Amino acid sequence: MSSAAFSPDGTRIVTASWDATARIWNAAAGKELAVLRGHDGGVLSAAFSPDGTRIVTASVDKTARIWDVHVATMMAGELVTESCSRRLHGITTLSRDEMRLAGYPDDVREIEVCAE
């Protein structure tokens, strides 16, 4: 681990790691809530926004990423329900990042989430 930071309300912790991930933890229970994947190199630092709704990460891959904490910590069923309820311009499939957040393996190409 290369850094750690508390959320503004003290209920969560975000950690940055050399394995190219950041992780969100429940501060009281020490339970992992989500793994943030997307960097191509070790994550040097991670921090919550002042309102606690976003996380910013910085990596040795020379990128910074902004993550939505609500989406990152959603269970797969909640993510699918929210994706379907949004129906933005007819989008009915999860993006690769959303599929990773929902826990689907990388070899799953596409999922029709709003099929009736």
N, C-alpha and C positions, 0 to 999 in steps of 0.2 A: 504494500500500500504506500502511496506517495503523499496523500493528504486526506484530511477528513474535516467536515464542517457540519454544524448543527443547523437545522431549519430555524427560521425566526421564532417559531412557537416552541422550539425545543423537543418536538415529538419525533422528529426524524433526523437521521444523519446521512450525509452523502460521502462516499469514499471514492478516491481516485486510485487506480492501480496500474502497475506496469503490464498487466495482461490485456491492455487495450480496452478495459471496461471501467465504468463507474457503477457503483451500487448504492441503492437507497435502502436504509435500515430503519426499523422501528427502534427508537432510542430506548424505550422502557424495557422491551422484551429482547432486544438484540436480534430480532428476526429479520432476515433479508426480505425486502418487499419487491424489489425489481433490480434487474441487471440492465444497464444502458450500454448497448453495443453499437458500434458504428465507426469508431476510430480505427485507423490502420497502424497505430503505434501506441505505446504506453501513454496513459492519461496522467498528466503531471498535477493537475489541480481540478477541483470541482467545488462549486458554491451555489447556494440557493439565492434566488432573487429576494429582495426585501419583503415581498408579500408572500413568499414561499410557494408560488405556483410554478416557477420555472427553475431549472438547474442549468448552469453553464459549465462546460468542461473544456479544458485546454490540453492538447496532446503534443507529443513529440512529432506527430505527423504534420505539424504546422497548421492545424485547424482548431477552431473552437466550434462547439456545437451548443445549441440551446434546446433543452428538453422540456416537454410539458409534463409536470409531475403527475397530474391527474391521469393522463393517458398511460404513462409509464407504469403506474401502480394498479391499473384496472385488471380485473380477472378477465379471462378470455370471453366468457359469456357477456359480460358488461361491454367489452370492446365491440363485439359483434352487434349487440343491440344498439349501441350509440352510432356505429357506422351505418346501420340500416335506417335509423331515425333521421340521420342527416340528409341522406339521399342527395348529395351535392351533384347537380348536373348529371344524374343517372348513374353515378358511381356505385357499383354494387359488389366490388371486390376489395379485399384488404390489400394495402400496399405491402411490399416486402418487409418494411420496418414494422408495420402494424402486426404482420404475421409473426415476426420475431418476438414482439412484445406479448403476443397472445400465446407464445410457446410452441408454435408450429415449427417442425424441422425445416432446415434450409432446402431440402429436396422437394418440398411441396411447392409446386409452381404457382398455383392460383386457387383461391377458394371463393366460390359463389356464396356470399354470406347472407344475401337477402332473398334467396330463392323461396318461393311460396309453395 
